[in-house]
Amino acid sequence: MSFEYDLLVIGAGSGGVRAARMAATYGAKVAVVEEDRVGGTCVIRGCVPKKLFVYASRFADMFEIAPSFGWTVESSFDWPTLVANKDKEIARLEAAYVAAVEKPGGTLLRDRAVLTGPNSARLVSSGREITARYILVATGGHPHIPDIPGKELGITSNEAFELKQLPHSILIEGGGYIAVEFATVFAGLGVPTTLVYRGDKVLRGFDDDLRTGLEAGLQERGVKLIYETTIRALEAKGSDVVARFSDEVDAPFGAVMFATGRRANTRGIGLEAAGVELNPDGSIKVDRYSKTNVDSIYAVGDVTGRSQLTPIAVREGWYVAETLFNDNPQWVDHSQIGTAVFAEPEVATIGLTEEEAATHGDIDVYLARFRPMINTLSTKSTRTMMKLITAADGGKVLGLHILGKDAAEMVQVAAVAIGMGATKADFDRAIAMHPTAGEELVTFKGPTHRYRNGAKV
């Protein structure tokens, strides 16, 4: 059977574009269908604009300590300027993503694709039917909005990037990446910020010392934290939004933002017609090579419900192209993934938490907390935390957790060594670069505490 394309990619986000570019490079005839902007969540309304907003919010911290270094600073902030400059950068990146598809010979189709079978899809606007030897679903995800009365009065991270003006106050529901990052942004830009979360501490699943340190940092930044509570309903009152909490307390806010997780974009794209199986949460079920139960259909990125991180989607997309068009079967190891939370203070981590590592045998835990040098001339009390977890007696590094300035940069570099199986002795052989925060990682003299036979000693 002949096909119009070798590969049809549905979704022009990071994973889909990388797969298309690599497949085209290997000589495949490729088409990418995208109904919205090219670049996906990360570029258009995720990682990139979020990090730019975080940068903006951190200037307030520098202005705060500037007098201790002899500077007198008069400052003012203009939200529309930030949004406009962000939009210019996103437009530039979007053009680069378009070029990444088209330059190696791929075709970009601005439409919505709906699968009609294991090797075909219909373009909704044009009505055109497309056939392909392989189909890659890379449709990403969307913010989840709780089904409560007045939910339409709330915003998500999508709308937060496009606000015409800063609200006079904001309530954010959630305790994950998006919630704490936007709490950092709004509080840093001078907006009274409240975070409400159903759990008892932010960043569920992270190491407890990271969670505790970030909690303290958010509170120092002025963020009000309300735990073990949810929003039951929203109601408009003048220009405000009144939130009714699960404890029956009502409070008005200038805006309410839902940061309550994300769901896979699998509805209405014809997966049922193609016979593709889904996971219980609605994401696409795939094997380690990103192949669905249908031999001709693959899926990568957030739509699979695996690790919802852009670099993972990129690597998955690349490896699908390697597997299908370069005779080089590859799969992504999801067991050793570093991640960063661009809150204030910044959080970065790779490997096992202390609690997890303690179930794997005898371990040593090295822990340091200190005031970063940039704060020592001021009254600012925010502290940096570094934790190294190893197998007992100077064994293999099992986990690294950092809270503080440039945490992500340090963990990114250390991830190379950890991925190679580095031991505590390997870290010890490195000569410290002084004065830096990172030198703490190679100067730990002895464990802060140990676990032997599952017990902390």
Secondary structure, 3 states (H helix, E strand, C coil): CCCCEEEEEECCCHHHHHHHHHHHHCCCCEEEEECCCCCHHHHHHCHHHHHHHHHHHHHHHHHHHHHHHCCCCCCCCCHHHHHHHHHHHHHHHHHHHHHHHHCCCCEEEECCEEEEECCEEEECCCCCEEEEEEEEECCCEEECCCCCCCHHHCECHHHHCCCCCCCCCEEEECCCHHHHHHHHHHHHCCCCEEEEECCCCCCCCCCHHHHHHHHHHHHHCCCEEEECCCEEEEEEECCEEEEEECCCCEEEECEEEECCCEEECCCCCCHHHHCCCECCCCCECCCCCCECCCCCEEECHHHHCCCCCHHHHHHHHHHHHHHHHCCCCCCCCCCCCCEEECCCCCEEEEECCHHHHCCCCCEEEEEEEECCHHHCCCCCCCCEEEEEEEECCCCEEEEEEEECCCHHHHHHHHHHHHHCCCEHHHHHHCCCCCCCCHHHHHCCCCCCEEEECCEEC
